[in-house]
Amino acid sequence: MSQEPIQKYRGVICQCCRQPIPLPAIVLRIEDSRRMEGAFPGQSDTTRVFALRCRCCEREMPYLTSEIVEIDGVPKRRLSRLAMRDAVSATRTASA
């Protein structure tokens, strides 16, 4: 019986709906470069703020770099705006 390795990704927890939000590549690059620079003595450890939109509730909130956590699993895929518009129009049609 073989166990598959558990996939993990870095993200933050949504302040509104408490669902995990994966970090975009640009935030990961900035955070990684900040960690590398912080490895040298005498560097100040500053906290940075960035805004992310939740894939579940679609709300955008500011997050601190100190709020980044390792999350088990695979990130949820965001519905495209076209797919969301179709879902909303289908709901409106069904209720009419």
C-alpha positions in Angstrom: 0.0 0.0 0.0 1.8 3.2 -1.2 1.0 6.6 0.1 1.0 9.5 -2.3 2.8 12.6 -1.2 0.4 15.3 0.2 0.3 18.3 -2.0 0.7 21.7 -0.3 0.6 25.2 -1.4 1.1 28.6 0.2 -1.8 30.9 0.8 -3.9 32.9 3.2 -7.3 32.2 4.8 -10.1 34.5 3.6 -11.2 36.9 6.3 -14.8 36.7 5.1 -15.6 33.1 4.4 -12.5 31.3 6.0 -11.7 29.5 2.8 -8.0 29.1 1.6 -6.8 31.5 -1.1 -3.7 30.4 -3.0 -1.0 33.0 -3.5 -0.4 34.3 -7.0 3.0 33.7 -8.5 4.0 37.4 -8.2 3.4 37.4 -4.4 5.3 34.1 -4.1 8.3 35.6 -5.9 8.2 38.7 -3.8 7.9 36.7 -0.6 10.8 34.4 -1.6 13.1 37.3 -2.5 12.2 38.9 0.8 13.1 35.7 2.7 16.4 35.5 0.9 17.3 39.1 1.7 16.3 38.6 5.3 18.8 35.8 5.6 21.6 38.3 5.8 22.3 39.9 9.2 21.3 43.5 9.7 18.3 43.3 7.4 15.1 44.6 8.9 12.1 42.3 8.8 9.3 44.4 7.3 5.7 43.3 7.0 4.2 43.8 3.6 0.5 44.1 2.7 -1.1 42.7 -0.5 -4.7 42.4 -1.7 -6.2 39.1 -2.8 -9.7 38.2 -4.1 -11.2 35.1 -2.6 -12.2 32.4 -5.2 -15.3 31.4 -3.2 -16.9 34.6 -2.0 -15.3 36.9 -4.6 -14.4 39.5 -1.9 -11.1 41.3 -2.1 -9.3 42.0 1.2 -5.8 43.1 2.3 -3.5 40.5 3.9 -0.2 40.7 5.7 2.8 38.6 4.7 2.7 37.2 8.3 -0.7 35.6 7.4 0.8 33.3 4.8 0.4 29.7 5.7 1.1 26.2 4.2 -2.3 24.7 3.1 -2.7 20.9 2.4 -4.4 19.9 -0.8 -4.8 21.4 -4.3 -6.0 25.0 -4.8 -9.6 25.4 -6.0 -10.0 26.7 -9.6 -11.6 30.0 -10.0 -14.7 30.1 -12.3 -14.2 32.4 -15.2 -16.3 35.5 -15.3 -18.2 34.0 -18.4 -19.0 30.8 -16.5 -20.2 32.8 -13.4 -22.3 35.1 -15.7 -23.9 32.0 -17.3 -24.6 30.4 -13.9 -26.3 33.7 -12.7 -28.4 34.0 -15.8 -29.5 30.3 -15.6 -30.6 30.9 -12.0 -32.5 34.0 -13.0 -34.2 32.1 -15.8 -35.2 29.2 -13.6 -36.7 31.5 -10.9 -38.7 33.5 -13.5 
